[in-house]
Amino acid sequence: MTAKLILVRHGETEGNVAKILDTKLPGLPLTERGAAQAKAFGEALPTPPRALFHSHALRAHQTAGYIEAATGVHAVGRAGVHEVQLGDLDGLATPEAHEQFQAIYHRWHEGGLSERIPGGESGRDVLDRFLPAIADLRAEFLEDGTGGDVLVVTHGAAMRLVGRELAGVAPPFTTNNHLDNTETIELVAVPGGGWECGRWGRFTPPFGGKAEFGADDPMG
């Protein structure tokens, strides 16, 4: 079977429950439910991954720790794969803050990557730090024919933007189909440097059908 790069959203956090826009590192910890989600994810993997990485956010580190315990694969921190940094909106839980972030985030998916969140990142900023980490993992683990998936525990908004950029999955699917905690985007490297998306949360290709809003919060 073809080895995959699997982007995994972390388990549920206290911030997710309270609808807090929690992006600054290290961020809030997992809830008991989030720890159980991470443990169940690791135990459900059909085979251990070849390599396991996580962002430097506490919630991603904790999630990867439960996967490590279930699979025996050592979890390693990776720079650049943390959540979208929300600047002036960070720590807020108001409907107005969520609406402001979502409006800008949707425009990123529609091509307006230069637009910046006040005091925070632009879409281009996010991709400029995240994509080199993905390229390095591809070169190190996915192009030698050895096999074995690479897991990266990361964050909802960042990984959806990366999935849209790398595999060409388009809005409104990418903006409306939020990822629940421990759901995945699965990417397969194809010759010539491209990627194909084999899974987006609950969905498999084609991704051009009717968009369905997820029940979960859109980021974190």
N, C-alpha and C positions, 0 to 999 in steps of 0.2 A: 504494500500500500504506500501511496505517496505521503511523505512526511509533511506535516502542516505546521504553520505558525498559528497558535491558538491564543488570542487575546481574551483574557478572563476578567470579567468585572469582579471586584472584591465582594465579600459578604456584607450583609446589612450592618450599618453603623448607627450610632446614636444620632448623628446628623441626618441620616436618611429618614429616620423615624420622625424627627422634629422638623423635617423639610428645611434644614439649614444649608445654605450654600457654603459648604466646607471644602476649601481648596488649598489653603496654606499648609505647608508641611510643618510638622508631621501629621496634623489633623486628628480627628476623633477616632476612638477605638471601635472595634466590632461589638455588637450586642451579643447576648447569648444565642439569639437566633442566627446572627451572622456567623458565629463560630460553628454552629451546627451545620449551616449551609456549606461552609468551607470544608468541614470534615466530610460531609456527604459527597461533595464534588470530588474530592481526592479519592475516596473509597469507590466511587462509581467509574473512575477511569478504567478502560479495558486493559490498558498496559501503562506502565510508568512512562512518563515523558523522557526524552533524551536529556533535556535541560529544563530548568525551572527558574524563572526570574520574577522580580517584583519591583514596583516603583518604591521610592523612599517614603511614601506615606505609611503611617502606622497601620491603617486598615489593610493595605495591600501586603505589607510585611506579615501581619498576623494571618491573613488568608493563606499566603504561600506557606507559612509555617505548618498549618493544618494539612496542606497538600503534601508537604515534605514528610510529615509524620505518617501519612497514609501510603506513600509511594516509596519512601526511602531515598528520593532524589533531593539533593541539597539545594535549598533556595538561596538565590544570590540577588542582591540589590542591583538595580540597573538605573543609571542616570538618564533623565530625559523623558521617561515614560509616565510622569505624574499627570495629575488632572489639569485641565484648563485653569489658569490662574485668574480669578475674578476681581482682583484689585479692590476697588471701592465697594463691591457687592459682597465680598467675602464676609461670612458670619451672619448674613441677613437671612431672614425667613419670611419676609413679607411677600404678598402676591406681586407687588410692584417690582421688587428686585428680581423675582423669577421671570416675570414678563419681560423685563429689560434684557436679561441674559438670553432668554429664548429668542427674542427678536433679532439680536445680533448673531446668535448661533445659527439661526435659520439662514441668515444672509451669507454666512460663511459657506454653508452647504450649497448655496446658489451661486457661488463664485466670488463673493465679496470678502476675500480672505484678509484684505488689508484693514478692514474695520476693527477697531480696538475697543475692548471693554474698558470703561473708565478706570484708570489706575492699574489695569491688568494687561492681558495678552491680546494680540490679534490672532486670527486663525492661522496666518502665516507663521507667527511666532511658535505656535503649538506644533505645526508640522516641521518647522526647521529644527526643533530639538528632538522630536519623536522619530521622524523618518530615518535619520542617521543611525539611531539605535536599532531600528528594524533592519536596515541594510547590513549592519555589522552581524546581527544574528543570522541573517540569511547566508552571508558569506561563510560564517563559522560553522553552521550546523546543517544547512538545508541544501547545499550544493555539492556535497562530497559523496552522495549516493549511499551513505551509511544507513539512513532511515531514522525514524524516531521523531516524535513531535516535540516542538519547543513551546512551552507555556510561558506567557507573560501575564502576571496579575497586575491589572491596571484599572482604568476608570471609565465610567460610562460616556461622558461627553467627548473626551479625548479619543477613545477607541472608535467611536462612531465616525468622527471626522477623519481618522486615519483609514478606516474601512472604505469610506467614500472616496478618499484620495487615491488609495492604492488599487482598489478593485473596480472603481467606476460605478459602484452602487449609487443610485441617484436619489435625490429628494423627489417627492415627499416621503419616500420609504425611509430614508436615512434619518430624517428629522422626526418622523412620527412614531417609528417603531423603536421605542426605548428598550434598553436592556435591563432585565431584572438582575438582582444580585446573583453572582456566579454564573450568569449566562455568558455566552461566548460569541466572538466573531472568529471564524476559522478561515485562514488564508492559505492558499497553495501557490508556491512559487512556480511560474511558468517560464519557459525559455525566452531569452531576450530581456529579462529583468522585470517582467510584469508579474501581476498577481491575479488570481481568481478567488472569489469568495464562495466557499462551500457551505457556510452556515452563518446566519445572522440571528442570534437568539433562537426563537422557535421556528425560524423560517429557513428553507433551503431554496436554491435557485428554481425558477427565475424570480427576481425581486421586483418586478415591475407591476405586480398586482396591486390591489387596493391596500392602501396603508391602514394599519390598525394601531391606535394609540395603546401603548403599553400601560399597565396598571401602576407601574413603578415610577419614582421620580426620575427626571431626565438626566441626572448627572451625579457626580460624587465619586 
